[in-house]
Amino acid sequence: MDELVEAIVALFQGDNVSYHGKYYKFDDITLEPKPRHGMPPIWMPGGTQPFEQIYAQTVPDISPVLRRIAKYASVWIPHSPSTPEMVRGDWEKIQVYMREFGRKPSDLNKAYCNFVYVLKKGEKPESSIPKFSMISAQNLDFWLSNYLVGEAEDVAERICARVEALAAASTLFSTQ
């Protein structure tokens, strides 16, 4: 992934570009048309998430992903099912890595994206099952704890907690 990003950036910024990495190799390539206003922003998702619940496996070291975000990303998008604690921990590490790469934390914008289902007053959470079962193979307990399912006030509080964990996200997205 690092090589791919490096190659794409080189192609956006130059003509007759050659790149020789371990996985990607090319010579004398020019990408046209070039962006009108400089390098387009690089949006990168990634970070800690409940891997065991989602993939039934442990990911022992997420630092390569966080280092890549710190080095190349213009915008970081944590995984939707990440808890505020996971996001806060990832952001602390990303800031350390950014300084190692000579970047300031303010160089990185953050976006938040999650799945939302707002329940009507008194509506049972089970009513979200048809909607969430189309987008996730997880169960209701997972959706309740990792996505934004609940009455409006609860959902608003949970959004605020996630935005706070991102240290004032610059962009917010939701899907319904």
C-alpha positions as CSV (number, residue, x, y, z in Angstrom):
1,M,0.0,0.0,0.0
2,D,2.8,2.4,0.8
3,E,4.3,1.8,-2.7
4,L,1.0,2.3,-4.3
5,V,0.5,5.7,-2.6
6,E,4.0,6.8,-3.4
7,A,3.6,5.8,-7.1
8,I,0.2,7.6,-7.4
9,V,1.6,10.8,-5.8
10,A,4.6,10.7,-8.1
11,L,2.3,10.3,-11.1
12,F,0.1,13.2,-10.1
13,Q,3.1,15.5,-9.5
14,G,5.3,14.8,-12.5
15,D,5.8,13.7,-16.1
16,N,7.7,10.8,-17.5
17,V,7.7,9.2,-14.0
18,S,9.6,6.1,-13.2
19,Y,9.0,4.1,-10.1
20,H,10.8,0.9,-8.9
21,G,9.5,-0.6,-5.7
22,K,9.3,-4.1,-4.5
23,Y,5.7,-4.6,-5.8
24,Y,5.2,-1.8,-8.4
25,K,7.6,-1.0,-11.2
26,F,7.1,1.3,-14.2
27,D,9.2,3.7,-16.4
28,D,8.4,6.9,-18.2
29,I,4.7,7.2,-17.4
30,T,2.8,10.4,-17.6
31,L,-0.7,10.7,-16.1
32,E,-3.1,13.1,-17.9
33,P,-5.0,15.2,-17.1
34,K,-3.2,16.5,-14.0
35,P,-5.2,17.9,-11.2
36,R,-5.9,21.6,-11.7
37,H,-5.2,22.6,-8.1
38,G,-2.3,20.5,-7.1
39,M,-2.3,17.2,-5.5
40,P,-5.8,15.9,-4.6
41,P,-6.3,15.0,-0.9
42,I,-5.5,11.5,0.1
43,W,-8.3,10.0,2.2
44,M,-7.3,7.0,4.1
45,P,-9.4,4.8,6.3
46,G,-7.9,2.6,8.9
47,G,-7.1,1.9,12.5
48,T,-8.2,-0.2,15.4
49,Q,-11.6,-1.9,15.3
50,P,-13.1,-4.9,17.0
51,F,-11.2,-7.3,14.7
52,E,-12.1,-10.4,16.8
53,Q,-15.8,-9.8,16.5
54,I,-15.7,-8.8,12.8
55,Y,-13.0,-11.2,11.4
56,A,-12.6,-13.7,14.2
57,Q,-8.9,-13.0,14.4
58,T,-6.5,-10.8,16.3
59,V,-4.5,-8.1,14.7
60,P,-1.3,-7.9,16.8
61,D,0.1,-4.7,15.4
62,I,-1.9,-2.0,13.7
63,S,1.1,0.4,13.7
64,P,1.9,-0.1,9.9
65,V,-1.5,1.2,9.1
66,L,-1.3,4.2,11.5
67,R,2.2,5.0,10.2
68,R,0.9,5.0,6.6
69,I,-1.9,7.4,7.6
70,A,0.5,9.6,9.4
71,K,2.9,9.7,6.5
72,Y,0.6,10.1,3.5
73,A,-3.0,10.9,4.4
74,S,-4.7,14.3,4.0
75,V,-7.8,12.9,5.7
76,W,-8.1,10.0,8.2
77,I,-11.3,8.1,8.5
78,P,-11.4,5.7,11.4
79,H,-13.4,2.5,10.9
80,S,-17.1,2.8,11.6
81,P,-17.3,0.2,14.4
82,S,-14.3,1.7,16.2
83,T,-15.1,2.8,19.7
84,P,-14.2,6.3,20.9
85,E,-11.5,4.8,23.0
86,M,-10.0,3.0,19.9
87,V,-10.1,6.2,17.9
88,R,-8.5,8.2,20.7
89,G,-5.7,5.7,21.1
90,D,-5.1,5.6,17.3
91,W,-5.1,9.4,17.1
92,E,-2.5,9.6,19.8
93,K,-0.2,7.2,17.9
94,I,-0.8,8.9,14.6
95,Q,0.3,12.2,16.0
96,V,3.6,10.7,17.3
97,Y,4.2,9.2,13.8
98,M,3.4,12.4,12.1
99,R,6.0,14.2,14.1
100,E,8.5,11.5,13.1
101,F,7.7,12.2,9.4
102,G,8.0,16.0,9.9
103,R,4.3,16.7,9.8
104,K,2.1,18.5,12.2
105,P,-1.1,17.0,13.5
106,S,-2.9,20.0,12.1
107,D,-1.8,18.7,8.6
108,L,-4.3,15.9,8.9
109,N,-8.1,16.4,8.7
110,K,-10.4,13.8,10.1
111,A,-13.7,12.5,8.9
112,Y,-16.2,10.4,10.8
113,C,-18.5,8.0,9.1
114,N,-20.9,5.5,10.7
115,F,-24.2,3.7,10.1
116,V,-27.1,5.4,11.8
117,Y,-30.6,4.1,12.7
118,V,-32.7,6.5,14.8
119,L,-35.4,4.8,16.7
120,K,-38.8,6.4,17.4
121,K,-39.7,6.9,21.0
122,G,-40.4,3.5,22.5
123,E,-39.4,1.7,19.3
124,K,-37.4,-1.5,20.0
125,P,-33.8,-1.8,18.7
126,E,-34.8,-5.0,16.9
127,S,-36.6,-2.9,14.3
128,S,-33.1,-2.0,13.0
129,I,-32.3,-5.6,12.1
130,P,-33.7,-5.5,8.5
131,K,-31.7,-2.4,7.7
132,F,-28.4,-3.5,9.4
133,S,-28.5,-7.1,8.2
134,M,-28.2,-5.7,4.6
135,I,-24.9,-4.0,5.5
136,S,-23.3,-6.1,8.2
137,A,-23.0,-9.8,9.0
138,Q,-22.9,-9.0,12.7
139,N,-25.7,-9.3,15.2
140,L,-27.9,-6.7,17.0
141,D,-25.6,-6.5,20.1
142,F,-22.7,-5.6,17.8
143,W,-24.7,-3.0,16.0
144,L,-25.9,-1.5,19.3
145,S,-22.4,-1.2,20.7
146,N,-20.5,-0.3,17.5
147,Y,-22.9,1.6,15.2
148,L,-25.3,4.3,16.0
149,V,-28.6,2.7,16.8
150,G,-30.9,4.3,19.4
151,E,-33.3,7.1,20.1
152,A,-32.2,10.5,18.8
153,E,-30.8,11.7,22.1
154,D,-28.7,8.6,22.6
155,V,-27.4,8.7,19.0
156,A,-26.5,12.4,19.4
157,E,-24.5,11.6,22.6
158,R,-22.7,8.8,20.9
159,I,-21.9,10.9,17.9
160,C,-20.5,13.6,20.2
161,A,-18.3,11.0,22.0
162,R,-16.8,9.9,18.7
163,V,-16.3,13.4,17.4
164,E,-14.6,14.3,20.7
165,A,-12.4,11.3,20.3
166,L,-11.3,12.6,16.9
167,A,-10.4,15.9,18.5
168,A,-13.0,17.9,16.6
169,A,-13.4,16.1,13.3
170,S,-13.4,18.5,10.4
171,T,-15.8,16.5,8.3
172,L,-18.8,14.4,9.3
173,F,-20.6,11.9,7.2
174,S,-23.4,9.5,8.0
175,T,-25.3,6.9,6.0
176,Q,-28.9,6.0,6.6
